[in-house]
Amino acid sequence: MLYNAHWQRKTAITSFSQKMTSDDFYILTETMQKFGGHFCTKLADAIRAADLTNKHKILHAFPEMIRDYGPESRFAKVMLADKENV
């Protein structure tokens, strides 16, 4: 049962990544750069360098990146609020 719940979340996140706009990818990678650790910042570099197919492959392999750093994440909301206050 736990596996099914994990698979459903991963599938939902992956299908969301296929609907991401270029602005969403920008927010994701900026948030990863600002709030992530060393691995996360390197992964953001890889997402930026990748074509669309490879972006989705990376996000399919690491769906938690969308959850933790994507446009709806708390980190993204903080970053966007900071940019509005500048």
PDB file with one MODEL, atoms N, CA, C and O in Angstrom:
MODEL        1
ATOM      1  N   MET A   1       0.822  -1.193   0.000  1.00  0.00           N
ATOM      2  CA  MET A   1       0.000   0.000   0.000  1.00  0.00           C
ATOM      3  C   MET A   1       0.864   1.253   0.000  1.00  0.00           C
ATOM      4  O   MET A   1       0.578   2.198  -0.735  1.00  0.00           O
ATOM      5  N   LEU A   2       1.905   1.275   0.805  1.00  0.00           N
ATOM      6  CA  LEU A   2       2.794   2.425   0.851  1.00  0.00           C
ATOM      7  C   LEU A   2       3.451   2.651  -0.504  1.00  0.00           C
ATOM      8  O   LEU A   2       3.607   3.791  -0.943  1.00  0.00           O
ATOM      9  N   TYR A   3       3.833   1.563  -1.164  1.00  0.00           N
ATOM     10  CA  TYR A   3       4.438   1.677  -2.491  1.00  0.00           C
ATOM     11  C   TYR A   3       3.466   2.315  -3.475  1.00  0.00           C
ATOM     12  O   TYR A   3       3.861   3.179  -4.258  1.00  0.00           O
ATOM     13  N   ASN A   4       2.194   1.900  -3.447  1.00  0.00           N
ATOM     14  CA  ASN A   4       1.190   2.462  -4.349  1.00  0.00           C
ATOM     15  C   ASN A   4       1.021   3.960  -4.127  1.00  0.00           C
ATOM     16  O   ASN A   4       0.923   4.719  -5.092  1.00  0.00           O
ATOM     17  N   ALA A   5       0.987   4.392  -2.882  1.00  0.00           N
ATOM     18  CA  ALA A   5       0.850   5.822  -2.594  1.00  0.00           C
ATOM     19  C   ALA A   5       2.063   6.583  -3.114  1.00  0.00           C
ATOM     20  O   ALA A   5       1.923   7.663  -3.689  1.00  0.00           O
ATOM     21  N   HIS A   6       3.248   6.024  -2.912  1.00  0.00           N
ATOM     22  CA  HIS A   6       4.467   6.662  -3.418  1.00  0.00           C
ATOM     23  C   HIS A   6       4.427   6.738  -4.942  1.00  0.00           C
ATOM     24  O   HIS A   6       4.742   7.781  -5.515  1.00  0.00           O
ATOM     25  N   TRP A   7       4.047   5.659  -5.597  1.00  0.00           N
ATOM     26  CA  TRP A   7       3.994   5.631  -7.063  1.00  0.00           C
ATOM     27  C   TRP A   7       2.975   6.632  -7.593  1.00  0.00           C
ATOM     28  O   TRP A   7       3.230   7.295  -8.599  1.00  0.00           O
ATOM     29  N   GLN A   8       1.826   6.752  -6.933  1.00  0.00           N
ATOM     30  CA  GLN A   8       0.807   7.704  -7.370  1.00  0.00           C
ATOM     31  C   GLN A   8       1.310   9.136  -7.228  1.00  0.00           C
ATOM     32  O   GLN A   8       1.073   9.954  -8.117  1.00  0.00           O
ATOM     33  N   ARG A   9       1.996   9.458  -6.140  1.00  0.00           N
ATOM     34  CA  ARG A   9       2.567  10.800  -5.971  1.00  0.00           C
ATOM     35  C   ARG A   9       3.607  11.073  -7.039  1.00  0.00           C
ATOM     36  O   ARG A   9       3.619  12.148  -7.640  1.00  0.00           O
ATOM     37  N   LYS A  10       4.487  10.100  -7.279  1.00  0.00           N
ATOM     38  CA  LYS A  10       5.543  10.267  -8.278  1.00  0.00           C
ATOM     39  C   LYS A  10       4.930  10.458  -9.661  1.00  0.00           C
ATOM     40  O   LYS A  10       5.402  11.295 -10.431  1.00  0.00           O
ATOM     41  N   THR A  11       3.891   9.701  -9.987  1.00  0.00           N
ATOM     42  CA  THR A  11       3.226   9.828 -11.278  1.00  0.00           C
ATOM     43  C   THR A  11       2.564  11.197 -11.409  1.00  0.00           C
ATOM     44  O   THR A  11       2.635  11.816 -12.471  1.00  0.00           O
ATOM     45  N   ALA A  12       1.927  11.670 -10.355  1.00  0.00           N
ATOM     46  CA  ALA A  12       1.267  12.975 -10.381  1.00  0.00           C
ATOM     47  C   ALA A  12       2.293  14.092 -10.572  1.00  0.00           C
ATOM     48  O   ALA A  12       2.060  15.024 -11.342  1.00  0.00           O
ATOM     49  N   ILE A  13       3.414  14.001  -9.881  1.00  0.00           N
ATOM     50  CA  ILE A  13       4.458  15.014 -10.004  1.00  0.00           C
ATOM     51  C   ILE A  13       5.052  14.989 -11.399  1.00  0.00           C
ATOM     52  O   ILE A  13       5.299  16.042 -11.986  1.00  0.00           O
ATOM     53  N   THR A  14       5.284  13.800 -11.937  1.00  0.00           N
ATOM     54  CA  THR A  14       5.849  13.688 -13.276  1.00  0.00           C
ATOM     55  C   THR A  14       4.891  14.264 -14.311  1.00  0.00           C
ATOM     56  O   THR A  14       5.327  14.950 -15.236  1.00  0.00           O
ATOM     57  N   SER A  15       3.607  14.002 -14.174  1.00  0.00           N
ATOM     58  CA  SER A  15       2.659  14.561 -15.137  1.00  0.00           C
ATOM     59  C   SER A  15       2.597  16.076 -14.986  1.00  0.00           C
ATOM     60  O   SER A  15       2.376  16.778 -15.973  1.00  0.00           O
ATOM     61  N   PHE A  16       2.786  16.596 -13.778  1.00  0.00           N
ATOM     62  CA  PHE A  16       2.851  18.044 -13.594  1.00  0.00           C
ATOM     63  C   PHE A  16       4.069  18.615 -14.309  1.00  0.00           C
ATOM     64  O   PHE A  16       3.986  19.681 -14.920  1.00  0.00           O
ATOM     65  N   SER A  17       5.200  17.915 -14.237  1.00  0.00           N
ATOM     66  CA  SER A  17       6.417  18.435 -14.883  1.00  0.00           C
ATOM     67  C   SER A  17       6.225  18.559 -16.385  1.00  0.00           C
ATOM     68  O   SER A  17       6.844  19.413 -17.020  1.00  0.00           O
ATOM     69  N   GLN A  18       5.372  17.715 -16.960  1.00  0.00           N
ATOM     70  CA  GLN A  18       5.125  17.784 -18.399  1.00  0.00           C
ATOM     71  C   GLN A  18       4.276  18.995 -18.765  1.00  0.00           C
ATOM     72  O   GLN A  18       4.220  19.369 -19.936  1.00  0.00           O
ATOM     73  N   LYS A  19       3.620  19.609 -17.801  1.00  0.00           N
ATOM     74  CA  LYS A  19       2.789  20.782 -18.043  1.00  0.00           C
ATOM     75  C   LYS A  19       3.484  22.077 -17.617  1.00  0.00           C
ATOM     76  O   LYS A  19       2.901  23.156 -17.720  1.00  0.00           O
ATOM     77  N   MET A  20       4.714  21.975 -17.145  1.00  0.00           N
ATOM     78  CA  MET A  20       5.421  23.151 -16.663  1.00  0.00           C
ATOM     79  C   MET A  20       5.765  24.081 -17.820  1.00  0.00           C
ATOM     80  O   MET A  20       6.151  23.642 -18.903  1.00  0.00           O
ATOM     81  N   THR A  21       5.615  25.370 -17.563  1.00  0.00           N
ATOM     82  CA  THR A  21       5.977  26.383 -18.544  1.00  0.00           C
ATOM     83  C   THR A  21       7.445  26.752 -18.363  1.00  0.00           C
ATOM     84  O   THR A  21       8.087  26.313 -17.408  1.00  0.00           O
ATOM     85  N   SER A  22       7.965  27.545 -19.263  1.00  0.00           N
ATOM     86  CA  SER A  22       9.353  27.999 -19.107  1.00  0.00           C
ATOM     87  C   SER A  22       9.493  28.842 -17.843  1.00  0.00           C
ATOM     88  O   SER A  22      10.541  28.803 -17.198  1.00  0.00           O
ATOM     89  N   ASP A  23       8.460  29.603 -17.473  1.00  0.00           N
ATOM     90  CA  ASP A  23       8.493  30.358 -16.213  1.00  0.00           C
ATOM     91  C   ASP A  23       8.559  29.423 -15.010  1.00  0.00           C
ATOM     92  O   ASP A  23       9.273  29.698 -14.045  1.00  0.00           O
ATOM     93  N   ASP A  24       7.814  28.318 -15.065  1.00  0.00           N
ATOM     94  CA  ASP A  24       7.838  27.336 -13.979  1.00  0.00           C
ATOM     95  C   ASP A  24       9.231  26.730 -13.824  1.00  0.00           C
ATOM     96  O   ASP A  24       9.723  26.565 -12.708  1.00  0.00           O
ATOM     97  N   PHE A  25       9.866  26.396 -14.963  1.00  0.00           N
ATOM     98  CA  PHE A  25      11.222  25.850 -14.901  1.00  0.00           C
ATOM     99  C   PHE A  25      12.191  26.883 -14.337  1.00  0.00           C
ATOM    100  O   PHE A  25      13.099  26.538 -13.581  1.00  0.00           O
ATOM    101  N   TYR A  26      12.000  28.146 -14.701  1.00  0.00           N
ATOM    102  CA  TYR A  26      12.857  29.206 -14.177  1.00  0.00           C
ATOM    103  C   TYR A  26      12.708  29.312 -12.657  1.00  0.00           C
ATOM    104  O   TYR A  26      13.699  29.371 -11.929  1.00  0.00           O
ATOM    105  N   ILE A  27      11.464  29.335 -12.192  1.00  0.00           N
ATOM    106  CA  ILE A  27      11.223  29.414 -10.742  1.00  0.00           C
ATOM    107  C   ILE A  27      11.820  28.212 -10.037  1.00  0.00           C
ATOM    108  O   ILE A  27      12.459  28.352  -8.995  1.00  0.00           O
ATOM    109  N   LEU A  28      11.614  27.028 -10.602  1.00  0.00           N
ATOM    110  CA  LEU A  28      12.159  25.803 -10.018  1.00  0.00           C
ATOM    111  C   LEU A  28      13.670  25.889  -9.872  1.00  0.00           C
ATOM    112  O   LEU A  28      14.204  25.638  -8.792  1.00  0.00           O
ATOM    113  N   THR A  29      14.358  26.239 -10.945  1.00  0.00           N
ATOM    114  CA  THR A  29      15.820  26.230 -10.895  1.00  0.00           C
ATOM    115  C   THR A  29      16.370  27.385 -10.050  1.00  0.00           C
ATOM    116  O   THR A  29      17.387  27.223  -9.374  1.00  0.00           O
ATOM    117  N   GLU A  30      15.715  28.533 -10.081  1.00  0.00           N
ATOM    118  CA  GLU A  30      16.152  29.638  -9.217  1.00  0.00           C
ATOM    119  C   GLU A  30      16.009  29.263  -7.746  1.00  0.00           C
ATOM    120  O   GLU A  30      16.895  29.539  -6.938  1.00  0.00           O
ATOM    121  N   THR A  31      14.894  28.635  -7.408  1.00  0.00           N
ATOM    122  CA  THR A  31      14.644  28.220  -6.022  1.00  0.00           C
ATOM    123  C   THR A  31      15.643  27.145  -5.605  1.00  0.00           C
ATOM    124  O   THR A  31      16.149  27.168  -4.484  1.00  0.00           O
ATOM    125  N   MET A  32      15.925  26.208  -6.498  1.00  0.00           N
ATOM    126  CA  MET A  32      16.912  25.173  -6.204  1.00  0.00           C
ATOM    127  C   MET A  32      18.286  25.805  -5.959  1.00  0.00           C
ATOM    128  O   MET A  32      19.008  25.402  -5.047  1.00  0.00           O
ATOM    129  N   GLN A  33      18.639  26.799  -6.783  1.00  0.00           N
ATOM    130  CA  GLN A  33      19.929  27.478  -6.630  1.00  0.00           C
ATOM    131  C   GLN A  33      20.010  28.230  -5.301  1.00  0.00           C
ATOM    132  O   GLN A  33      21.043  28.213  -4.631  1.00  0.00           O
ATOM    133  N   LYS A  34      18.924  28.884  -4.930  1.00  0.00           N
ATOM    134  CA  LYS A  34      18.938  29.733  -3.729  1.00  0.00           C
ATOM    135  C   LYS A  34      18.835  28.935  -2.430  1.00  0.00           C
ATOM    136  O   LYS A  34      19.509  29.253  -1.451  1.00  0.00           O
ATOM    137  N   PHE A  35      17.996  27.901  -2.421  1.00  0.00           N
ATOM    138  CA  PHE A  35      17.707  27.207  -1.165  1.00  0.00           C
ATOM    139  C   PHE A  35      18.261  25.790  -1.071  1.00  0.00           C
ATOM    140  O   PHE A  35      18.270  25.205   0.012  1.00  0.00           O
ATOM    141  N   GLY A  36      18.719  25.232  -2.183  1.00  0.00           N
ATOM    142  CA  GLY A  36      19.189  23.856  -2.184  1.00  0.00           C
ATOM    143  C   GLY A  36      20.644  23.725  -1.773  1.00  0.00           C
ATOM    144  O   GLY A  36      21.382  24.706  -1.692  1.00  0.00           O
ATOM    145  N   GLY A  37      21.030  22.499  -1.520  1.00  0.00           N
ATOM    146  CA  GLY A  37      22.420  22.194  -1.209  1.00  0.00           C
ATOM    147  C   GLY A  37      23.236  22.057  -2.487  1.00  0.00           C
ATOM    148  O   GLY A  37      22.777  22.398  -3.577  1.00  0.00           O
ATOM    149  N   HIS A  38      24.451  21.552  -2.331  1.00  0.00           N
ATOM    150  CA  HIS A  38      25.381  21.443  -3.457  1.00  0.00           C
ATOM    151  C   HIS A  38      24.817  20.559  -4.576  1.00  0.00           C
ATOM    152  O   HIS A  38      24.848  20.950  -5.743  1.00  0.00           O
ATOM    153  N   PHE A  39      24.312  19.391  -4.236  1.00  0.00           N
ATOM    154  CA  PHE A  39      23.751  18.487  -5.246  1.00  0.00           C
ATOM    155  C   PHE A  39      22.566  19.145  -5.947  1.00  0.00           C
ATOM    156  O   PHE A  39      22.435  19.063  -7.168  1.00  0.00           O
ATOM    157  N   CYS A  40      21.723  19.784  -5.184  1.00  0.00           N
ATOM    158  CA  CYS A  40      20.527  20.423  -5.733  1.00  0.00           C
ATOM    159  C   CYS A  40      20.906  21.544  -6.706  1.00  0.00           C
ATOM    160  O   CYS A  40      20.273  21.692  -7.751  1.00  0.00           O
ATOM    161  N   THR A  41      21.920  22.326  -6.376  1.00  0.00           N
ATOM    162  CA  THR A  41      22.331  23.408  -7.284  1.00  0.00           C
ATOM    163  C   THR A  41      22.921  22.842  -8.570  1.00  0.00           C
ATOM    164  O   THR A  41      22.722  23.415  -9.641  1.00  0.00           O
ATOM    165  N   LYS A  42      23.634  21.739  -8.483  1.00  0.00           N
ATOM    166  CA  LYS A  42      24.172  21.103  -9.689  1.00  0.00           C
ATOM    167  C   LYS A  42      23.042  20.499 -10.530  1.00  0.00           C
ATOM    168  O   LYS A  42      23.097  20.523 -11.760  1.00  0.00           O
ATOM    169  N   LEU A  43      22.037  19.968  -9.870  1.00  0.00           N
ATOM    170  CA  LEU A  43      20.883  19.442 -10.576  1.00  0.00           C
ATOM    171  C   LEU A  43      20.132  20.580 -11.282  1.00  0.00           C
ATOM    172  O   LEU A  43      19.642  20.400 -12.397  1.00  0.00           O
ATOM    173  N   ALA A  44      20.043  21.730 -10.645  1.00  0.00           N
ATOM    174  CA  ALA A  44      19.425  22.903 -11.284  1.00  0.00           C
ATOM    175  C   ALA A  44      20.209  23.294 -12.534  1.00  0.00           C
ATOM    176  O   ALA A  44      19.615  23.636 -13.557  1.00  0.00           O
ATOM    177  N   ASP A  45      21.529  23.246 -12.458  1.00  0.00           N
ATOM    178  CA  ASP A  45      22.357  23.530 -13.642  1.00  0.00           C
ATOM    179  C   ASP A  45      22.051  22.535 -14.761  1.00  0.00           C
ATOM    180  O   ASP A  45      21.960  22.911 -15.929  1.00  0.00           O
ATOM    181  N   ALA A  46      21.893  21.265 -14.392  1.00  0.00           N
ATOM    182  CA  ALA A  46      21.594  20.237 -15.393  1.00  0.00           C
ATOM    183  C   ALA A  46      20.217  20.465 -16.021  1.00  0.00           C
ATOM    184  O   ALA A  46      20.049  20.287 -17.228  1.00  0.00           O
ATOM    185  N   ILE A  47      19.246  20.853 -15.216  1.00  0.00           N
ATOM    186  CA  ILE A  47      17.908  21.137 -15.747  1.00  0.00           C
ATOM    187  C   ILE A  47      17.973  22.312 -16.712  1.00  0.00           C
ATOM    188  O   ILE A  47      17.340  22.285 -17.767  1.00  0.00           O
ATOM    189  N   ARG A  48      18.726  23.329 -16.362  1.00  0.00           N
ATOM    190  CA  ARG A  48      18.848  24.499 -17.239  1.00  0.00           C
ATOM    191  C   ARG A  48      19.527  24.147 -18.561  1.00  0.00           C
ATOM    192  O   ARG A  48      19.179  24.703 -19.603  1.00  0.00           O
ATOM    193  N   ALA A  49      20.474  23.244 -18.527  1.00  0.00           N
ATOM    194  CA  ALA A  49      21.224  22.882 -19.728  1.00  0.00           C
ATOM    195  C   ALA A  49      20.479  21.872 -20.600  1.00  0.00           C
ATOM    196  O   ALA A  49      20.786  21.731 -21.784  1.00  0.00           O
ATOM    197  N   ALA A  50      19.511  21.176 -20.027  1.00  0.00           N
ATOM    198  CA  ALA A  50      18.840  20.071 -20.722  1.00  0.00           C
ATOM    199  C   ALA A  50      17.792  20.567 -21.714  1.00  0.00           C
ATOM    200  O   ALA A  50      17.211  21.641 -21.558  1.00  0.00           O
ATOM    201  N   ASP A  51      17.572  19.746 -22.740  1.00  0.00           N
ATOM    202  CA  ASP A  51      16.422  19.993 -23.614  1.00  0.00           C
ATOM    203  C   ASP A  51      15.177  19.523 -22.867  1.00  0.00           C
ATOM    204  O   ASP A  51      15.277  18.955 -21.780  1.00  0.00           O
ATOM    205  N   LEU A  52      14.007  19.761 -23.453  1.00  0.00           N
ATOM    206  CA  LEU A  52      12.755  19.467 -22.768  1.00  0.00           C
ATOM    207  C   LEU A  52      12.626  17.999 -22.378  1.00  0.00           C
ATOM    208  O   LEU A  52      12.165  17.695 -21.277  1.00  0.00           O
ATOM    209  N   THR A  53      13.019  17.093 -23.249  1.00  0.00           N
ATOM    210  CA  THR A  53      12.937  15.664 -22.947  1.00  0.00           C
ATOM    211  C   THR A  53      13.797  15.314 -21.743  1.00  0.00           C
ATOM    212  O   THR A  53      13.356  14.585 -20.855  1.00  0.00           O
ATOM    213  N   ASN A  54      15.018  15.827 -21.708  1.00  0.00           N
ATOM    214  CA  ASN A  54      15.914  15.518 -20.594  1.00  0.00           C
ATOM    215  C   ASN A  54      15.508  16.233 -19.307  1.00  0.00           C
ATOM    216  O   ASN A  54      15.764  15.718 -18.219  1.00  0.00           O
ATOM    217  N   LYS A  55      14.882  17.406 -19.406  1.00  0.00           N
ATOM    218  CA  LYS A  55      14.339  18.057 -18.208  1.00  0.00           C
ATOM    219  C   LYS A  55      13.344  17.115 -17.536  1.00  0.00           C
ATOM    220  O   LYS A  55      13.383  16.912 -16.322  1.00  0.00           O
ATOM    221  N   HIS A  56      12.451  16.545 -18.345  1.00  0.00           N
ATOM    222  CA  HIS A  56      11.437  15.650 -17.790  1.00  0.00           C
ATOM    223  C   HIS A  56      12.060  14.370 -17.237  1.00  0.00           C
ATOM    224  O   HIS A  56      11.575  13.831 -16.242  1.00  0.00           O
ATOM    225  N   LYS A  57      13.119  13.881 -17.860  1.00  0.00           N
ATOM    226  CA  LYS A  57      13.807  12.695 -17.333  1.00  0.00           C
ATOM    227  C   LYS A  57      14.397  12.991 -15.957  1.00  0.00           C
ATOM    228  O   LYS A  57      14.286  12.177 -15.040  1.00  0.00           O
ATOM    229  N   ILE A  58      15.022  14.157 -15.818  1.00  0.00           N
ATOM    230  CA  ILE A  58      15.609  14.531 -14.524  1.00  0.00           C
ATOM    231  C   ILE A  58      14.517  14.640 -13.471  1.00  0.00           C
ATOM    232  O   ILE A  58      14.658  14.117 -12.366  1.00  0.00           O
ATOM    233  N   LEU A  59      13.425  15.322 -13.815  1.00  0.00           N
ATOM    234  CA  LEU A  59      12.363  15.519 -12.834  1.00  0.00           C
ATOM    235  C   LEU A  59      11.609  14.223 -12.532  1.00  0.00           C
ATOM    236  O   LEU A  59      11.060  14.066 -11.442  1.00  0.00           O
ATOM    237  N   HIS A  60      11.581  13.303 -13.483  1.00  0.00           N
ATOM    238  CA  HIS A  60      10.992  11.991 -13.213  1.00  0.00           C
ATOM    239  C   HIS A  60      11.866  11.215 -12.222  1.00  0.00           C
ATOM    240  O   HIS A  60      11.357  10.493 -11.365  1.00  0.00           O
ATOM    241  N   ALA A  61      13.178  11.373 -12.349  1.00  0.00           N
ATOM    242  CA  ALA A  61      14.106  10.691 -11.442  1.00  0.00           C
ATOM    243  C   ALA A  61      14.113  11.328 -10.055  1.00  0.00           C
ATOM    244  O   ALA A  61      14.360  10.648  -9.059  1.00  0.00           O
ATOM    245  N   PHE A  62      13.844  12.628  -9.990  1.00  0.00           N
ATOM    246  CA  PHE A  62      13.873  13.358  -8.718  1.00  0.00           C
ATOM    247  C   PHE A  62      12.585  14.156  -8.538  1.00  0.00           C
ATOM    248  O   PHE A  62      12.627  15.386  -8.526  1.00  0.00           O
ATOM    249  N   PRO A  63      11.430  13.479  -8.397  1.00  0.00           N
ATOM    250  CA  PRO A  63      10.157  14.209  -8.320  1.00  0.00           C
ATOM    251  C   PRO A  63      10.046  15.101  -7.091  1.00  0.00           C
ATOM    252  O   PRO A  63       9.268  16.055  -7.080  1.00  0.00           O
ATOM    253  N   GLU A  64      10.814  14.794  -6.067  1.00  0.00           N
ATOM    254  CA  GLU A  64      10.755  15.628  -4.862  1.00  0.00           C
ATOM    255  C   GLU A  64      11.262  17.041  -5.121  1.00  0.00           C
ATOM    256  O   GLU A  64      10.962  17.951  -4.349  1.00  0.00           O
ATOM    257  N   MET A  65      12.018  17.238  -6.185  1.00  0.00           N
ATOM    258  CA  MET A  65      12.510  18.585  -6.514  1.00  0.00           C
ATOM    259  C   MET A  65      11.351  19.511  -6.857  1.00  0.00           C
ATOM    260  O   MET A  65      11.354  20.680  -6.472  1.00  0.00           O
ATOM    261  N   ILE A  66      10.357  18.994  -7.580  1.00  0.00           N
ATOM    262  CA  ILE A  66       9.188  19.816  -7.894  1.00  0.00           C
ATOM    263  C   ILE A  66       8.417  20.119  -6.621  1.00  0.00           C
ATOM    264  O   ILE A  66       7.990  21.252  -6.397  1.00  0.00           O
ATOM    265  N   ARG A  67       8.243  19.102  -5.792  1.00  0.00           N
ATOM    266  CA  ARG A  67       7.509  19.288  -4.539  1.00  0.00           C
ATOM    267  C   ARG A  67       8.218  20.302  -3.643  1.00  0.00           C
ATOM    268  O   ARG A  67       7.580  21.189  -3.077  1.00  0.00           O
ATOM    269  N   ASP A  68       9.541  20.165  -3.519  1.00  0.00           N
ATOM    270  CA  ASP A  68      10.289  20.995  -2.579  1.00  0.00           C
ATOM    271  C   ASP A  68      10.656  22.374  -3.113  1.00  0.00           C
ATOM    272  O   ASP A  68      10.758  23.324  -2.337  1.00  0.00           O
ATOM    273  N   TYR A  69      10.858  22.503  -4.431  1.00  0.00           N
ATOM    274  CA  TYR A  69      11.367  23.750  -4.998  1.00  0.00           C
ATOM    275  C   TYR A  69      10.537  24.308  -6.141  1.00  0.00           C
ATOM    276  O   TYR A  69      10.849  25.379  -6.662  1.00  0.00           O
ATOM    277  N   GLY A  70       9.481  23.601  -6.543  1.00  0.00           N
ATOM    278  CA  GLY A  70       8.672  24.029  -7.683  1.00  0.00           C
ATOM    279  C   GLY A  70       7.857  25.279  -7.394  1.00  0.00           C
ATOM    280  O   GLY A  70       7.910  25.820  -6.290  1.00  0.00           O
ATOM    281  N   PRO A  71       7.107  25.734  -8.382  1.00  0.00           N
ATOM    282  CA  PRO A  71       6.366  26.990  -8.272  1.00  0.00           C
ATOM    283  C   PRO A  71       5.377  27.061  -7.106  1.00  0.00           C
ATOM    284  O   PRO A  71       5.063  28.153  -6.633  1.00  0.00           O
ATOM    285  N   GLU A  72       4.886  25.919  -6.641  1.00  0.00           N
ATOM    286  CA  GLU A  72       3.930  25.911  -5.532  1.00  0.00           C
ATOM    287  C   GLU A  72       4.584  25.650  -4.178  1.00  0.00           C
ATOM    288  O   GLU A  72       3.892  25.571  -3.163  1.00  0.00           O
ATOM    289  N   SER A  73       5.898  25.518  -4.152  1.00  0.00           N
ATOM    290  CA  SER A  73       6.586  25.197  -2.897  1.00  0.00           C
ATOM    291  C   SER A  73       6.701  26.425  -2.003  1.00  0.00           C
ATOM    292  O   SER A  73       6.575  27.563  -2.456  1.00  0.00           O
ATOM    293  N   ARG A  74       6.939  26.169  -0.739  1.00  0.00           N
ATOM    294  CA  ARG A  74       7.103  27.287   0.207  1.00  0.00           C
ATOM    295  C   ARG A  74       8.344  28.089  -0.129  1.00  0.00           C
ATOM    296  O   ARG A  74       8.345  29.308   0.039  1.00  0.00           O
ATOM    297  N   PHE A  75       9.411  27.437  -0.602  1.00  0.00           N
ATOM    298  CA  PHE A  75      10.621  28.155  -0.981  1.00  0.00           C
ATOM    299  C   PHE A  75      10.353  29.111  -2.143  1.00  0.00           C
ATOM    300  O   PHE A  75      10.829  30.246  -2.138  1.00  0.00           O
ATOM    301  N   ALA A  76       9.602  28.657  -3.125  1.00  0.00           N
ATOM    302  CA  ALA A  76       9.289  29.515  -4.278  1.00  0.00           C
ATOM    303  C   ALA A  76       8.457  30.706  -3.842  1.00  0.00           C
ATOM    304  O   ALA A  76       8.670  31.820  -4.320  1.00  0.00           O
ATOM    305  N   LYS A  77       7.516  30.486  -2.945  1.00  0.00           N
ATOM    306  CA  LYS A  77       6.673  31.585  -2.465  1.00  0.00           C
ATOM    307  C   LYS A  77       7.495  32.622  -1.720  1.00  0.00           C
ATOM    308  O   LYS A  77       7.252  33.821  -1.857  1.00  0.00           O
ATOM    309  N   VAL A  78       8.463  32.175  -0.936  1.00  0.00           N
ATOM    310  CA  VAL A  78       9.359  33.098  -0.236  1.00  0.00           C
ATOM    311  C   VAL A  78      10.201  33.875  -1.239  1.00  0.00           C
ATOM    312  O   VAL A  78      10.334  35.094  -1.133  1.00  0.00           O
ATOM    313  N   MET A  79      10.770  33.168  -2.213  1.00  0.00           N
ATOM    314  CA  MET A  79      11.623  33.819  -3.204  1.00  0.00           C
ATOM    315  C   MET A  79      10.829  34.838  -4.019  1.00  0.00           C
ATOM    316  O   MET A  79      11.305  35.951  -4.239  1.00  0.00           O
ATOM    317  N   LEU A  80       9.640  34.478  -4.465  1.00  0.00           N
ATOM    318  CA  LEU A  80       8.820  35.395  -5.257  1.00  0.00           C
ATOM    319  C   LEU A  80       8.377  36.599  -4.431  1.00  0.00           C
ATOM    320  O   LEU A  80       8.314  37.713  -4.953  1.00  0.00           O
ATOM    321  N   ALA A  81       8.071  36.393  -3.150  1.00  0.00           N
ATOM    322  CA  ALA A  81       7.702  37.512  -2.271  1.00  0.00           C
ATOM    323  C   ALA A  81       8.895  38.455  -2.098  1.00  0.00           C
ATOM    324  O   ALA A  81       8.720  39.673  -2.083  1.00  0.00           O
ATOM    325  N   ASP A  82      10.105  37.906  -1.968  1.00  0.00           N
ATOM    326  CA  ASP A  82      11.297  38.733  -1.837  1.00  0.00           C
ATOM    327  C   ASP A  82      11.525  39.571  -3.088  1.00  0.00           C
ATOM    328  O   ASP A  82      11.916  40.733  -2.988  1.00  0.00           O
ATOM    329  N   LYS A  83      11.285  38.995  -4.266  1.00  0.00           N
ATOM    330  CA  LYS A  83      11.482  39.724  -5.525  1.00  0.00           C
ATOM    331  C   LYS A  83      10.462  40.842  -5.682  1.00  0.00           C
ATOM    332  O   LYS A  83      10.773  41.886  -6.256  1.00  0.00           O
ATOM    333  N   GLU A  84       9.243  40.637  -5.178  1.00  0.00           N
ATOM    334  CA  GLU A  84       8.218  41.677  -5.260  1.00  0.00           C
ATOM    335  C   GLU A  84       8.534  42.847  -4.334  1.00  0.00           C
ATOM    336  O   GLU A  84       8.144  43.982  -4.608  1.00  0.00           O
ATOM    337  N   ASN A  85       9.242  42.572  -3.238  1.00  0.00           N
ATOM    338  CA  ASN A  85       9.565  43.617  -2.266  1.00  0.00           C
ATOM    339  C   ASN A  85      10.806  44.408  -2.633  1.00  0.00           C
ATOM    340  O   ASN A  85      11.161  45.352  -1.927  1.00  0.00           O
ATOM    341  N   VAL A  86      11.469  44.050  -3.713  1.00  0.00           N
ATOM    342  CA  VAL A  86      12.694  44.750  -4.111  1.00  0.00           C
ATOM    343  C   VAL A  86      12.359  46.011  -4.830  1.00  0.00           C
ATOM    344  O   VAL A  86      13.259  46.742  -5.245  1.00  0.00           O
TER     345      VAL A  86
ENDMDL
END
